C-alpha cells in the first residue's frame, strides 16, 4: 500500500495482538455494520469463528452466494449505507460475481470480503483456489489482496471509503486464510487519504450559473434525472429546483422516486418503455438538464436520432467519464448532484431580485400545452379484461393496497417494466431493481436485504415465474429469518420480454421462451412454511393482495396467473429513436 | 475504431502495486480501445510507476480514455502528451545478416541511422537503434527484408518538452 493512512490519527483499540479474523470483525464494528450477508467455507472458517464470538452485527446466512451479494446490495440501495457480503474462496467468490457486477453497473457501495487460500498456496491450483482479484477486476470499483495481517485494518478502512465516496461502487477485499490466523495489534485508522483518488464533489460555480441561465432562457426546458439523484440523496434538492423553476421532468428507471410521480410536472419514466410524453419531450426540448444520469442505450435509443433535434445539454455527474461518453455535452458540471443542486437552489434564491434565472412563463405555458397534448394519448392505458388478469392491473392494485408506500423490488423482464410504469413512486430508495446489468434473479434476495434494513416496512417483490426460479432457494432464508415479504409473481408461463421481442422481430418464433413443467408455486411456498396463493380471476386480485398484506408477519407468495400475450407498451425498438415509439393503441394489443 | 485515427501518446503515473498494470490493460481491452504499445517501469520514487501508452482514436475516444484512466483508483496522474510539445523515443534491437558484402553495407546503414552495433558474430550484427517510432520504421524499411533475422522494440517512451512535467 503506497498510501498508508496516517498513524498519528489512528487510535489504538487493542493493546494485545489479536488474529486477523478478529481484526476484520473489529473493522466491521468500527464501520457500524449492521448486517453481513454471507456463506461460510474453508477459507473463511477463522472469520466465521470470530463472528461466532461477537454480536454487534448480525450475520445472515443465505442459500447461495449470489443471493448474499444481492441482499447486501439491496440493503445499501434502500438505506444508502454500505452493504457488506462475505464469501469463501473459489466457488464462493465465483458465485458472487453476478452480484458484484450487478452492484457495479448500478454504482452501489458495497464491501465484499472473500476468503482466499493461504498465501503459501496461492498459484499452486490449491483446493477452492481462484484468482478472485483477477476475476473481479473488471466489475469492481477497486479490489485488494491482503498479504499481511498488518494491512487488514488500513485496507478495510480504504475499502469502505472508496466504496462510498465519489461515484459509489463495490470494493472487494480478498484475504488469504493464513492472514486471518496471524496475530497483530488492532489499530483502526481514523481517516484515509489516497493521493490517487480525490473525487470532485463541488461543482464549478461558473458552469452552474451558465446552466441556470440557459434553463431560464429556454423555450422548452426539460430535466432528465437518473439513479445519481437517488444514490446521492439529492431528491429534496431536485424537488426544490423543479418547483422553483416550474419545468417538466422525466426520470430513468434507476431514478424513479427521486422526484414524486404524483407531481404534475413529472412526465413518467423515459426510454425504451418510457411514456409517450416523456420521450417526446426529451426529443423536442431545447435545453436539457441531465442530473446523475448517463444517456444509456435503453434511455435515449439511437444517439444519431436523438441528436437530430438540436438542443443544449447540461450534465451534472460525479463521474467525469459519464460526461460526453455517448452524447456530447455542452455544459458539463462535475460534482456531487446534491451539492450542485443545492448551489443551484441557492443561486436562484440570491438572484431573485435580479430576475436573472426566471423562466419565460409564456414559453413554459406553451411547452406544457404541447406536453399535455402528448399526455392525452394516454399511452399507459390498457384494455381491461374480465377473463384474464392483466399484469398492469395487478401493479395498479398493488399500488393502491400498499398506498404507494411499499418498498418494491423487481426482477428483470416485462414485470419489471410494468412495476416501473404503474407503481407510482413518490419517494427515493423505494424502487429496487437491477437497471444496468439487468440481472434476473435479484428480486427475492433484494426483498430480503430491504426487509432486514426495514423490518416493519411493507416489502413487495414483483417477479415473474422465470426470474423467481433463478434464486428460488432463498425461500429457505426467508423462512429462517421470518421475513414477511410479499412475492407478487406475474405468471404468464413465458419468458415474457423474450417472447415479446420474438413476437415483434422474429415472426412469433418463440424459441425457448416458453417454460414447461413449472412447479406448483403454492405448494412450493408451503413446503418452506410460507403462505402460498394462486389467483386466476381479475376479480380476486385486490382481495388477495389485501389478504396478503394483512398477514403482517407472514411471507406470502402470490402466484398471479396473468394474460399470456400481454406486451409492454410504449416500446422503442432497438436502434430506433425516442420519438419512434410503438404504442398499444397503434397496434391494437388485443389483436396480437 | 478506425486505424487511421490520430495517434496519441498518453503518459501516466500510477501506484507501483501488483495488479496495477493489469487494471490498465484490462480497461483498454474491456472498452475496445487500441493499444499500439505500452511500456512501464518504476520511477525514481519506487512507490510510483510511469507508463507510456501509445493509442489512437478520435478526440472523443481519447477524452474517454483519459477519463477512464483517471477513474482507476491506482492511477495518480494522466497526461496526453499530444496536448503539447513532447519528445518520443523508442529503443530497437535488430539482428541482421552480416556476411560478405552485406557486412560493410550493414555497418553503413547503421551509421546513417546513428545506430550502434552492440554484438558481432560471424554471420550477424546486432544493432541498437533509438529514436521515434517512425525513425525505427524507416530503418526497418531501408533494410533488405531477407537480411533481418530478429527485431525487438521497447515501445515508445514519452516526455514533455521544457516545463511540461508529470510529477506528483
Interface residues (C-beta under 8 A of the other chain):
Chain A: X1 X2 X3 X133 X134 X137 X138 X141 X142 X145 X162 X194 X195 X196 X197 X319 X320 X321 X323 X324 X325 X328
Chain B: X14 X15 X16 X17 X18 X19 X22 X23 X26 X30 X47 X48 X60 X63 X64 X67 X68 X70 X71 X73 X74 X75 X76 X168
